[in-house]
Amino acid sequence: MENKEVNVPKFIGRHLSQIKVLARLLEHELESGKGAREVTMDRHLIENILDTLEIFTDDCEAVSGFQRDRQKVEQKPVVARLN
């Protein structure tokens, strides 16, 4: 039988690397626009940043057992087999 127990601190630690990469990317973008009041970023880059943040938060919520009220977890339909 498999052990499906999740070590939450270890899980979070592994996933924090995603957030660290995003932080370094944003630091780089700010540094490259140094001296300017506005920073321009590619729309695709921002979409990827948001996707990464959503994956991180969804994974953390799934492990902690917390579900967002506005978005319920979809369950796959179950098909009954009749013989």
PDB file of N, CA, C and O in Angstrom:
ATOM      1  N   MET A   1       0.834  -1.172   0.000  1.00  0.00           N
ATOM      2  CA  MET A   1       0.000   0.000   0.000  1.00  0.00           C
ATOM      3  C   MET A   1       0.885   1.243   0.000  1.00  0.00           C
ATOM      4  O   MET A   1       1.877   1.316   0.726  1.00  0.00           O
ATOM      5  N   GLU A   2       0.508   2.218  -0.826  1.00  0.00           N
ATOM      6  CA  GLU A   2       1.302   3.435  -0.942  1.00  0.00           C
ATOM      7  C   GLU A   2       1.027   4.393   0.207  1.00  0.00           C
ATOM      8  O   GLU A   2      -0.086   4.474   0.725  1.00  0.00           O
ATOM      9  N   ASN A   3       2.067   5.113   0.586  1.00  0.00           N
ATOM     10  CA  ASN A   3       1.918   6.139   1.612  1.00  0.00           C
ATOM     11  C   ASN A   3       1.543   7.446   0.919  1.00  0.00           C
ATOM     12  O   ASN A   3       2.387   8.060   0.266  1.00  0.00           O
ATOM     13  N   LYS A   4       0.297   7.877   1.051  1.00  0.00           N
ATOM     14  CA  LYS A   4      -0.174   9.084   0.378  1.00  0.00           C
ATOM     15  C   LYS A   4      -0.133  10.303   1.289  1.00  0.00           C
ATOM     16  O   LYS A   4      -0.656  11.359   0.932  1.00  0.00           O
ATOM     17  N   GLU A   5       0.477  10.171   2.449  1.00  0.00           N
ATOM     18  CA  GLU A   5       0.614  11.283   3.370  1.00  0.00           C
ATOM     19  C   GLU A   5       1.613  12.282   2.792  1.00  0.00           C
ATOM     20  O   GLU A   5       2.669  11.898   2.289  1.00  0.00           O
ATOM     21  N   VAL A   6       1.273  13.553   2.870  1.00  0.00           N
ATOM     22  CA  VAL A   6       2.120  14.594   2.296  1.00  0.00           C
ATOM     23  C   VAL A   6       2.814  15.350   3.417  1.00  0.00           C
ATOM     24  O   VAL A   6       2.178  15.774   4.382  1.00  0.00           O
ATOM     25  N   ASN A   7       4.118  15.512   3.279  1.00  0.00           N
ATOM     26  CA  ASN A   7       4.891  16.324   4.207  1.00  0.00           C
ATOM     27  C   ASN A   7       4.760  17.767   3.724  1.00  0.00           C
ATOM     28  O   ASN A   7       5.457  18.175   2.795  1.00  0.00           O
ATOM     29  N   VAL A   8       3.875  18.537   4.345  1.00  0.00           N
ATOM     30  CA  VAL A   8       3.543  19.882   3.875  1.00  0.00           C
ATOM     31  C   VAL A   8       4.766  20.803   3.837  1.00  0.00           C
ATOM     32  O   VAL A   8       4.976  21.462   2.818  1.00  0.00           O
ATOM     33  N   PRO A   9       5.584  20.883   4.890  1.00  0.00           N
ATOM     34  CA  PRO A   9       6.748  21.783   4.799  1.00  0.00           C
ATOM     35  C   PRO A   9       7.695  21.419   3.649  1.00  0.00           C
ATOM     36  O   PRO A   9       8.229  22.306   2.984  1.00  0.00           O
ATOM     37  N   LYS A  10       7.900  20.134   3.418  1.00  0.00           N
ATOM     38  CA  LYS A  10       8.775  19.704   2.327  1.00  0.00           C
ATOM     39  C   LYS A  10       8.143  20.047   0.980  1.00  0.00           C
ATOM     40  O   LYS A  10       8.833  20.491   0.062  1.00  0.00           O
ATOM     41  N   PHE A  11       6.835  19.843   0.864  1.00  0.00           N
ATOM     42  CA  PHE A  11       6.101  20.160  -0.353  1.00  0.00           C
ATOM     43  C   PHE A  11       6.202  21.650  -0.666  1.00  0.00           C
ATOM     44  O   PHE A  11       6.490  22.037  -1.798  1.00  0.00           O
ATOM     45  N   ILE A  12       5.965  22.477   0.344  1.00  0.00           N
ATOM     46  CA  ILE A  12       6.031  23.934   0.163  1.00  0.00           C
ATOM     47  C   ILE A  12       7.453  24.351  -0.211  1.00  0.00           C
ATOM     48  O   ILE A  12       7.645  25.195  -1.086  1.00  0.00           O
ATOM     49  N   GLY A  13       8.438  23.764   0.445  1.00  0.00           N
ATOM     50  CA  GLY A  13       9.828  24.094   0.149  1.00  0.00           C
ATOM     51  C   GLY A  13      10.187  23.819  -1.300  1.00  0.00           C
ATOM     52  O   GLY A  13      10.882  24.612  -1.936  1.00  0.00           O
ATOM     53  N   ARG A  14       9.713  22.696  -1.819  1.00  0.00           N
ATOM     54  CA  ARG A  14       9.996  22.368  -3.222  1.00  0.00           C
ATOM     55  C   ARG A  14       9.303  23.344  -4.162  1.00  0.00           C
ATOM     56  O   ARG A  14       9.865  23.736  -5.185  1.00  0.00           O
ATOM     57  N   HIS A  15       8.094  23.731  -3.816  1.00  0.00           N
ATOM     58  CA  HIS A  15       7.345  24.620  -4.697  1.00  0.00           C
ATOM     59  C   HIS A  15       7.761  26.082  -4.573  1.00  0.00           C
ATOM     60  O   HIS A  15       7.462  26.884  -5.458  1.00  0.00           O
ATOM     61  N   LEU A  16       8.438  26.434  -3.499  1.00  0.00           N
ATOM     62  CA  LEU A  16       8.899  27.815  -3.358  1.00  0.00           C
ATOM     63  C   LEU A  16       9.930  28.185  -4.418  1.00  0.00           C
ATOM     64  O   LEU A  16      10.125  29.367  -4.702  1.00  0.00           O
ATOM     65  N   SER A  17      10.580  27.210  -4.994  1.00  0.00           N
ATOM     66  CA  SER A  17      11.552  27.504  -6.040  1.00  0.00           C
ATOM     67  C   SER A  17      10.882  28.211  -7.215  1.00  0.00           C
ATOM     68  O   SER A  17      11.500  29.060  -7.858  1.00  0.00           O
ATOM     69  N   GLN A  18       9.632  27.874  -7.502  1.00  0.00           N
ATOM     70  CA  GLN A  18       8.896  28.548  -8.578  1.00  0.00           C
ATOM     71  C   GLN A  18       8.735  30.032  -8.267  1.00  0.00           C
ATOM     72  O   GLN A  18       8.907  30.883  -9.139  1.00  0.00           O
ATOM     73  N   ILE A  19       8.404  30.327  -7.019  1.00  0.00           N
ATOM     74  CA  ILE A  19       8.206  31.718  -6.612  1.00  0.00           C
ATOM     75  C   ILE A  19       9.534  32.476  -6.638  1.00  0.00           C
ATOM     76  O   ILE A  19       9.574  33.651  -7.003  1.00  0.00           O
ATOM     77  N   LYS A  20      10.616  31.806  -6.252  1.00  0.00           N
ATOM     78  CA  LYS A  20      11.935  32.441  -6.277  1.00  0.00           C
ATOM     79  C   LYS A  20      12.345  32.798  -7.699  1.00  0.00           C
ATOM     80  O   LYS A  20      12.919  33.862  -7.929  1.00  0.00           O
ATOM     81  N   VAL A  21      12.054  31.918  -8.658  1.00  0.00           N
ATOM     82  CA  VAL A  21      12.368  32.204 -10.060  1.00  0.00           C
ATOM     83  C   VAL A  21      11.567  33.416 -10.532  1.00  0.00           C
ATOM     84  O   VAL A  21      12.102  34.284 -11.221  1.00  0.00           O
ATOM     85  N   LEU A  22      10.299  33.475 -10.167  1.00  0.00           N
ATOM     86  CA  LEU A  22       9.478  34.624 -10.551  1.00  0.00           C
ATOM     87  C   LEU A  22      10.012  35.918  -9.947  1.00  0.00           C
ATOM     88  O   LEU A  22      10.050  36.952 -10.614  1.00  0.00           O
ATOM     89  N   ALA A  23      10.421  35.857  -8.690  1.00  0.00           N
ATOM     90  CA  ALA A  23      10.965  37.047  -8.039  1.00  0.00           C
ATOM     91  C   ALA A  23      12.233  37.525  -8.748  1.00  0.00           C
ATOM     92  O   ALA A  23      12.413  38.726  -8.951  1.00  0.00           O
ATOM     93  N   ARG A  24      13.101  36.604  -9.120  1.00  0.00           N
ATOM     94  CA  ARG A  24      14.339  36.981  -9.832  1.00  0.00           C
ATOM     95  C   ARG A  24      14.030  37.557 -11.208  1.00  0.00           C
ATOM     96  O   ARG A  24      14.689  38.495 -11.657  1.00  0.00           O
ATOM     97  N   LEU A  25      13.031  36.995 -11.870  1.00  0.00           N
ATOM     98  CA  LEU A  25      12.636  37.506 -13.177  1.00  0.00           C
ATOM     99  C   LEU A  25      12.128  38.946 -13.055  1.00  0.00           C
ATOM    100  O   LEU A  25      12.507  39.815 -13.840  1.00  0.00           O
ATOM    101  N   LEU A  26      11.277  39.181 -12.075  1.00  0.00           N
ATOM    102  CA  LEU A  26      10.748  40.537 -11.886  1.00  0.00           C
ATOM    103  C   LEU A  26      11.846  41.507 -11.489  1.00  0.00           C
ATOM    104  O   LEU A  26      11.838  42.658 -11.927  1.00  0.00           O
ATOM    105  N   GLU A  27      12.798  41.063 -10.664  1.00  0.00           N
ATOM    106  CA  GLU A  27      13.948  41.913 -10.322  1.00  0.00           C
ATOM    107  C   GLU A  27      14.745  42.270 -11.568  1.00  0.00           C
ATOM    108  O   GLU A  27      15.171  43.412 -11.742  1.00  0.00           O
ATOM    109  N   HIS A  28      14.939  41.282 -12.430  1.00  0.00           N
ATOM    110  CA  HIS A  28      15.670  41.509 -13.673  1.00  0.00           C
ATOM    111  C   HIS A  28      14.950  42.537 -14.551  1.00  0.00           C
ATOM    112  O   HIS A  28      15.581  43.438 -15.104  1.00  0.00           O
ATOM    113  N   GLU A  29      13.631  42.398 -14.675  1.00  0.00           N
ATOM    114  CA  GLU A  29      12.856  43.332 -15.493  1.00  0.00           C
ATOM    115  C   GLU A  29      12.940  44.753 -14.924  1.00  0.00           C
ATOM    116  O   GLU A  29      13.060  45.721 -15.675  1.00  0.00           O
ATOM    117  N   LEU A  30      12.878  44.868 -13.599  1.00  0.00           N
ATOM    118  CA  LEU A  30      13.008  46.188 -12.983  1.00  0.00           C
ATOM    119  C   LEU A  30      14.400  46.770 -13.199  1.00  0.00           C
ATOM    120  O   LEU A  30      14.551  47.966 -13.450  1.00  0.00           O
ATOM    121  N   GLU A  31      15.410  45.918 -13.100  1.00  0.00           N
ATOM    122  CA  GLU A  31      16.795  46.359 -13.280  1.00  0.00           C
ATOM    123  C   GLU A  31      17.031  46.816 -14.722  1.00  0.00           C
ATOM    124  O   GLU A  31      17.726  47.806 -14.954  1.00  0.00           O
ATOM    125  N   SER A  32      16.457  46.099 -15.688  1.00  0.00           N
ATOM    126  CA  SER A  32      16.660  46.468 -17.086  1.00  0.00           C
ATOM    127  C   SER A  32      15.956  47.782 -17.432  1.00  0.00           C
ATOM    128  O   SER A  32      16.351  48.463 -18.378  1.00  0.00           O
ATOM    129  N   GLY A  33      14.920  48.141 -16.674  1.00  0.00           N
ATOM    130  CA  GLY A  33      14.232  49.410 -16.894  1.00  0.00           C
ATOM    131  C   GLY A  33      14.660  50.474 -15.915  1.00  0.00           C
ATOM    132  O   GLY A  33      13.927  51.430 -15.661  1.00  0.00           O
ATOM    133  N   LYS A  34      15.853  50.309 -15.364  1.00  0.00           N
ATOM    134  CA  LYS A  34      16.356  51.233 -14.339  1.00  0.00           C
ATOM    135  C   LYS A  34      16.381  52.658 -14.874  1.00  0.00           C
ATOM    136  O   LYS A  34      16.785  52.905 -16.010  1.00  0.00           O
ATOM    137  N   GLY A  35      15.952  53.570 -14.050  1.00  0.00           N
ATOM    138  CA  GLY A  35      15.934  54.973 -14.449  1.00  0.00           C
ATOM    139  C   GLY A  35      14.616  55.383 -15.074  1.00  0.00           C
ATOM    140  O   GLY A  35      14.275  56.566 -15.100  1.00  0.00           O
ATOM    141  N   ALA A  36      13.881  54.419 -15.573  1.00  0.00           N
ATOM    142  CA  ALA A  36      12.582  54.730 -16.184  1.00  0.00           C
ATOM    143  C   ALA A  36      11.481  54.621 -15.130  1.00  0.00           C
ATOM    144  O   ALA A  36      11.565  53.805 -14.212  1.00  0.00           O
ATOM    145  N   ARG A  37      10.479  55.430 -15.269  1.00  0.00           N
ATOM    146  CA  ARG A  37       9.358  55.397 -14.325  1.00  0.00           C
ATOM    147  C   ARG A  37       8.441  54.210 -14.609  1.00  0.00           C
ATOM    148  O   ARG A  37       7.804  53.690 -13.692  1.00  0.00           O
ATOM    149  N   GLU A  38       8.368  53.783 -15.849  1.00  0.00           N
ATOM    150  CA  GLU A  38       7.506  52.670 -16.242  1.00  0.00           C
ATOM    151  C   GLU A  38       8.346  51.512 -16.750  1.00  0.00           C
ATOM    152  O   GLU A  38       9.412  51.705 -17.334  1.00  0.00           O
ATOM    153  N   VAL A  39       7.849  50.312 -16.518  1.00  0.00           N
ATOM    154  CA  VAL A  39       8.507  49.096 -17.013  1.00  0.00           C
ATOM    155  C   VAL A  39       7.533  48.403 -17.945  1.00  0.00           C
ATOM    156  O   VAL A  39       6.366  48.215 -17.604  1.00  0.00           O
ATOM    157  N   THR A  40       8.006  48.027 -19.111  1.00  0.00           N
ATOM    158  CA  THR A  40       7.167  47.349 -20.088  1.00  0.00           C
ATOM    159  C   THR A  40       7.509  45.871 -20.094  1.00  0.00           C
ATOM    160  O   THR A  40       8.673  45.483 -20.184  1.00  0.00           O
ATOM    161  N   MET A  41       6.458  45.050 -19.993  1.00  0.00           N
ATOM    162  CA  MET A  41       6.654  43.591 -20.028  1.00  0.00           C
ATOM    163  C   MET A  41       5.758  43.000 -21.103  1.00  0.00           C
ATOM    164  O   MET A  41       4.668  43.503 -21.374  1.00  0.00           O
ATOM    165  N   ASP A  42       6.229  41.944 -21.696  1.00  0.00           N
ATOM    166  CA  ASP A  42       5.478  41.232 -22.707  1.00  0.00           C
ATOM    167  C   ASP A  42       4.244  40.572 -22.077  1.00  0.00           C
ATOM    168  O   ASP A  42       4.328  40.015 -20.982  1.00  0.00           O
ATOM    169  N   ARG A  43       3.125  40.636 -22.757  1.00  0.00           N
ATOM    170  CA  ARG A  43       1.879  40.055 -22.251  1.00  0.00           C
ATOM    171  C   ARG A  43       2.034  38.560 -21.989  1.00  0.00           C
ATOM    172  O   ARG A  43       1.527  38.045 -20.993  1.00  0.00           O
ATOM    173  N   HIS A  44       2.727  37.871 -22.873  1.00  0.00           N
ATOM    174  CA  HIS A  44       2.952  36.426 -22.721  1.00  0.00           C
ATOM    175  C   HIS A  44       3.721  36.128 -21.432  1.00  0.00           C
ATOM    176  O   HIS A  44       3.431  35.148 -20.745  1.00  0.00           O
ATOM    177  N   LEU A  45       4.690  36.965 -21.112  1.00  0.00           N
ATOM    178  CA  LEU A  45       5.475  36.796 -19.890  1.00  0.00           C
ATOM    179  C   LEU A  45       4.590  36.958 -18.648  1.00  0.00           C
ATOM    180  O   LEU A  45       4.699  36.182 -17.698  1.00  0.00           O
ATOM    181  N   ILE A  46       3.733  37.948 -18.661  1.00  0.00           N
ATOM    182  CA  ILE A  46       2.830  38.162 -17.526  1.00  0.00           C
ATOM    183  C   ILE A  46       1.848  37.005 -17.390  1.00  0.00           C
ATOM    184  O   ILE A  46       1.551  36.581 -16.273  1.00  0.00           O
ATOM    185  N   GLU A  47       1.342  36.489 -18.501  1.00  0.00           N
ATOM    186  CA  GLU A  47       0.437  35.332 -18.456  1.00  0.00           C
ATOM    187  C   GLU A  47       1.134  34.123 -17.842  1.00  0.00           C
ATOM    188  O   GLU A  47       0.533  33.390 -17.057  1.00  0.00           O
ATOM    189  N   ASN A  48       2.394  33.915 -18.194  1.00  0.00           N
ATOM    190  CA  ASN A  48       3.156  32.798 -17.625  1.00  0.00           C
ATOM    191  C   ASN A  48       3.394  32.986 -16.130  1.00  0.00           C
ATOM    192  O   ASN A  48       3.343  32.021 -15.367  1.00  0.00           O
ATOM    193  N   ILE A  49       3.649  34.209 -15.711  1.00  0.00           N
ATOM    194  CA  ILE A  49       3.835  34.493 -14.287  1.00  0.00           C
ATOM    195  C   ILE A  49       2.551  34.182 -13.530  1.00  0.00           C
ATOM    196  O   ILE A  49       2.584  33.546 -12.477  1.00  0.00           O
ATOM    197  N   LEU A  50       1.428  34.627 -14.062  1.00  0.00           N
ATOM    198  CA  LEU A  50       0.137  34.346 -13.411  1.00  0.00           C
ATOM    199  C   LEU A  50      -0.165  32.850 -13.366  1.00  0.00           C
ATOM    200  O   LEU A  50      -0.665  32.346 -12.361  1.00  0.00           O
ATOM    201  N   ASP A  51       0.137  32.143 -14.450  1.00  0.00           N
ATOM    202  CA  ASP A  51      -0.069  30.693 -14.467  1.00  0.00           C
ATOM    203  C   ASP A  51       0.751  30.004 -13.381  1.00  0.00           C
ATOM    204  O   ASP A  51       0.254  29.122 -12.681  1.00  0.00           O
ATOM    205  N   THR A  52       2.001  30.411 -13.247  1.00  0.00           N
ATOM    206  CA  THR A  52       2.871  29.812 -12.243  1.00  0.00           C
ATOM    207  C   THR A  52       2.349  30.078 -10.837  1.00  0.00           C
ATOM    208  O   THR A  52       2.354  29.181  -9.995  1.00  0.00           O
ATOM    209  N   LEU A  53       1.904  31.294 -10.578  1.00  0.00           N
ATOM    210  CA  LEU A  53       1.346  31.630  -9.264  1.00  0.00           C
ATOM    211  C   LEU A  53       0.068  30.848  -8.983  1.00  0.00           C
ATOM    212  O   LEU A  53      -0.146  30.393  -7.859  1.00  0.00           O
ATOM    213  N   GLU A  54      -0.781  30.688  -9.993  1.00  0.00           N
ATOM    214  CA  GLU A  54      -2.015  29.930  -9.813  1.00  0.00           C
ATOM    215  C   GLU A  54      -1.736  28.454  -9.544  1.00  0.00           C
ATOM    216  O   GLU A  54      -2.394  27.842  -8.702  1.00  0.00           O
ATOM    217  N   ILE A  55      -0.778  27.886 -10.245  1.00  0.00           N
ATOM    218  CA  ILE A  55      -0.413  26.488 -10.009  1.00  0.00           C
ATOM    219  C   ILE A  55       0.103  26.315  -8.595  1.00  0.00           C
ATOM    220  O   ILE A  55      -0.266  25.364  -7.906  1.00  0.00           O
ATOM    221  N   PHE A  56       0.958  27.234  -8.160  1.00  0.00           N
ATOM    222  CA  PHE A  56       1.505  27.174  -6.803  1.00  0.00           C
ATOM    223  C   PHE A  56       0.399  27.242  -5.762  1.00  0.00           C
ATOM    224  O   PHE A  56       0.356  26.420  -4.848  1.00  0.00           O
ATOM    225  N   THR A  57      -0.498  28.217  -5.893  1.00  0.00           N
ATOM    226  CA  THR A  57      -1.559  28.357  -4.901  1.00  0.00           C
ATOM    227  C   THR A  57      -2.530  27.188  -4.941  1.00  0.00           C
ATOM    228  O   THR A  57      -2.994  26.738  -3.894  1.00  0.00           O
ATOM    229  N   ASP A  58      -2.847  26.687  -6.137  1.00  0.00           N
ATOM    230  CA  ASP A  58      -3.742  25.531  -6.240  1.00  0.00           C
ATOM    231  C   ASP A  58      -3.135  24.296  -5.587  1.00  0.00           C
ATOM    232  O   ASP A  58      -3.823  23.562  -4.878  1.00  0.00           O
ATOM    233  N   ASP A  59      -1.841  24.065  -5.827  1.00  0.00           N
ATOM    234  CA  ASP A  59      -1.164  22.922  -5.212  1.00  0.00           C
ATOM    235  C   ASP A  59      -1.146  23.044  -3.697  1.00  0.00           C
ATOM    236  O   ASP A  59      -1.386  22.066  -2.989  1.00  0.00           O
ATOM    237  N   CYS A  60      -0.863  24.241  -3.200  1.00  0.00           N
ATOM    238  CA  CYS A  60      -0.832  24.447  -1.747  1.00  0.00           C
ATOM    239  C   CYS A  60      -2.216  24.260  -1.131  1.00  0.00           C
ATOM    240  O   CYS A  60      -2.347  23.683  -0.051  1.00  0.00           O
ATOM    241  N   GLU A  61      -3.236  24.745  -1.815  1.00  0.00           N
ATOM    242  CA  GLU A  61      -4.596  24.564  -1.314  1.00  0.00           C
ATOM    243  C   GLU A  61      -4.994  23.091  -1.318  1.00  0.00           C
ATOM    244  O   GLU A  61      -5.659  22.626  -0.393  1.00  0.00           O
ATOM    245  N   ALA A  62      -4.597  22.364  -2.341  1.00  0.00           N
ATOM    246  CA  ALA A  62      -4.940  20.948  -2.423  1.00  0.00           C
ATOM    247  C   ALA A  62      -4.277  20.161  -1.295  1.00  0.00           C
ATOM    248  O   ALA A  62      -4.898  19.273  -0.710  1.00  0.00           O
ATOM    249  N   VAL A  63      -3.030  20.479  -0.990  1.00  0.00           N
ATOM    250  CA  VAL A  63      -2.309  19.763   0.059  1.00  0.00           C
ATOM    251  C   VAL A  63      -2.853  20.123   1.434  1.00  0.00           C
ATOM    252  O   VAL A  63      -2.955  19.264   2.310  1.00  0.00           O
ATOM    253  N   SER A  64      -3.203  21.391   1.622  1.00  0.00           N
ATOM    254  CA  SER A  64      -3.686  21.809   2.938  1.00  0.00           C
ATOM    255  C   SER A  64      -5.150  21.454   3.160  1.00  0.00           C
ATOM    256  O   SER A  64      -5.647  21.553   4.282  1.00  0.00           O
ATOM    257  N   GLY A  65      -5.847  21.042   2.103  1.00  0.00           N
ATOM    258  CA  GLY A  65      -7.257  20.684   2.224  1.00  0.00           C
ATOM    259  C   GLY A  65      -8.177  21.874   2.099  1.00  0.00           C
ATOM    260  O   GLY A  65      -9.393  21.731   2.227  1.00  0.00           O
ATOM    261  N   PHE A  66      -7.621  23.046   1.850  1.00  0.00           N
ATOM    262  CA  PHE A  66      -8.403  24.271   1.709  1.00  0.00           C
ATOM    263  C   PHE A  66      -8.918  24.383   0.289  1.00  0.00           C
ATOM    264  O   PHE A  66      -8.156  24.215  -0.662  1.00  0.00           O
ATOM    265  N   GLN A  67     -10.202  24.665   0.135  1.00  0.00           N
ATOM    266  CA  GLN A  67     -10.773  24.878  -1.192  1.00  0.00           C
ATOM    267  C   GLN A  67     -11.356  26.277  -1.244  1.00  0.00           C
ATOM    268  O   GLN A  67     -11.969  26.748  -0.286  1.00  0.00           O
ATOM    269  N   ARG A  68     -11.157  26.922  -2.361  1.00  0.00           N
ATOM    270  CA  ARG A  68     -11.738  28.256  -2.529  1.00  0.00           C
ATOM    271  C   ARG A  68     -13.248  28.130  -2.665  1.00  0.00           C
ATOM    272  O   ARG A  68     -13.747  27.220  -3.327  1.00  0.00           O
ATOM    273  N   ASP A  69     -13.964  29.040  -2.041  1.00  0.00           N
ATOM    274  CA  ASP A  69     -15.421  29.020  -2.117  1.00  0.00           C
ATOM    275  C   ASP A  69     -15.913  29.336  -3.525  1.00  0.00           C
ATOM    276  O   ASP A  69     -16.905  28.764  -3.975  1.00  0.00           O
ATOM    277  N   ARG A  70     -15.239  30.230  -4.217  1.00  0.00           N
ATOM    278  CA  ARG A  70     -15.709  30.654  -5.529  1.00  0.00           C
ATOM    279  C   ARG A  70     -15.444  29.615  -6.611  1.00  0.00           C
ATOM    280  O   ARG A  70     -16.049  29.663  -7.682  1.00  0.00           O
ATOM    281  N   GLN A  71     -14.551  28.685  -6.337  1.00  0.00           N
ATOM    282  CA  GLN A  71     -14.195  27.703  -7.356  1.00  0.00           C
ATOM    283  C   GLN A  71     -14.114  26.330  -6.713  1.00  0.00           C
ATOM    284  O   GLN A  71     -13.172  26.035  -5.978  1.00  0.00           O
ATOM    285  N   LYS A  72     -15.090  25.505  -6.987  1.00  0.00           N
ATOM    286  CA  LYS A  72     -15.091  24.166  -6.410  1.00  0.00           C
ATOM    287  C   LYS A  72     -14.311  23.226  -7.318  1.00  0.00           C
ATOM    288  O   LYS A  72     -14.263  23.402  -8.535  1.00  0.00           O
ATOM    289  N   VAL A  73     -13.712  22.242  -6.704  1.00  0.00           N
ATOM    290  CA  VAL A  73     -12.927  21.274  -7.455  1.00  0.00           C
ATOM    291  C   VAL A  73     -13.878  20.431  -8.293  1.00  0.00           C
ATOM    292  O   VAL A  73     -14.829  19.839  -7.784  1.00  0.00           O
ATOM    293  N   GLU A  74     -13.595  20.394  -9.597  1.00  0.00           N
ATOM    294  CA  GLU A  74     -14.430  19.608 -10.489  1.00  0.00           C
ATOM    295  C   GLU A  74     -14.079  18.142 -10.359  1.00  0.00           C
ATOM    296  O   GLU A  74     -12.907  17.766 -10.330  1.00  0.00           O
ATOM    297  N   GLN A  75     -15.105  17.323 -10.281  1.00  0.00           N
ATOM    298  CA  GLN A  75     -14.886  15.888 -10.222  1.00  0.00           C
ATOM    299  C   GLN A  75     -15.287  15.295 -11.557  1.00  0.00           C
ATOM    300  O   GLN A  75     -16.271  15.714 -12.167  1.00  0.00           O
ATOM    301  N   LYS A  76     -14.515  14.315 -12.004  1.00  0.00           N
ATOM    302  CA  LYS A  76     -14.834  13.667 -13.253  1.00  0.00           C
ATOM    303  C   LYS A  76     -16.119  12.863 -13.089  1.00  0.00           C
ATOM    304  O   LYS A  76     -16.344  12.264 -12.038  1.00  0.00           O
ATOM    305  N   PRO A  77     -16.958  12.843 -14.114  1.00  0.00           N
ATOM    306  CA  PRO A  77     -18.187  12.070 -14.007  1.00  0.00           C
ATOM    307  C   PRO A  77     -17.875  10.571 -13.902  1.00  0.00           C
ATOM    308  O   PRO A  77     -16.926  10.072 -14.507  1.00  0.00           O
ATOM    309  N   VAL A  78     -18.684   9.885 -13.133  1.00  0.00           N
ATOM    310  CA  VAL A  78     -18.511   8.453 -12.961  1.00  0.00           C
ATOM    311  C   VAL A  78     -19.521   7.742 -13.847  1.00  0.00           C
ATOM    312  O   VAL A  78     -20.714   8.042 -13.825  1.00  0.00           O
ATOM    313  N   VAL A  79     -19.026   6.807 -14.615  1.00  0.00           N
ATOM    314  CA  VAL A  79     -19.891   6.063 -15.512  1.00  0.00           C
ATOM    315  C   VAL A  79     -20.161   4.699 -14.920  1.00  0.00           C
ATOM    316  O   VAL A  79     -19.236   3.946 -14.616  1.00  0.00           O
ATOM    317  N   ALA A  80     -21.440   4.385 -14.759  1.00  0.00           N
ATOM    318  CA  ALA A  80     -21.813   3.067 -14.238  1.00  0.00           C
ATOM    319  C   ALA A  80     -21.926   2.087 -15.398  1.00  0.00           C
ATOM    320  O   ALA A  80     -22.517   2.390 -16.434  1.00  0.00           O
ATOM    321  N   ARG A  81     -21.362   0.938 -15.207  1.00  0.00           N
ATOM    322  CA  ARG A  81     -21.403  -0.097 -16.235  1.00  0.00           C
ATOM    323  C   ARG A  81     -22.507  -1.090 -15.936  1.00  0.00           C
ATOM    324  O   ARG A  81     -22.560  -1.678 -14.856  1.00  0.00           O
ATOM    325  N   LEU A  82     -23.364  -1.263 -16.884  1.00  0.00           N
ATOM    326  CA  LEU A  82     -24.441  -2.224 -16.735  1.00  0.00           C
ATOM    327  C   LEU A  82     -24.156  -3.419 -17.635  1.00  0.00           C
ATOM    328  O   LEU A  82     -23.900  -3.257 -18.828  1.00  0.00           O
ATOM    329  N   ASN A  83     -24.202  -4.613 -17.066  1.00  0.00           N
ATOM    330  CA  ASN A  83     -23.938  -5.819 -17.874  1.00  0.00           C
ATOM    331  C   ASN A  83     -25.212  -6.582 -18.093  1.00  0.00           C
ATOM    332  O   ASN A  83     -25.203  -7.625 -18.747  1.00  0.00           O
TER     333      ASN A  83
END
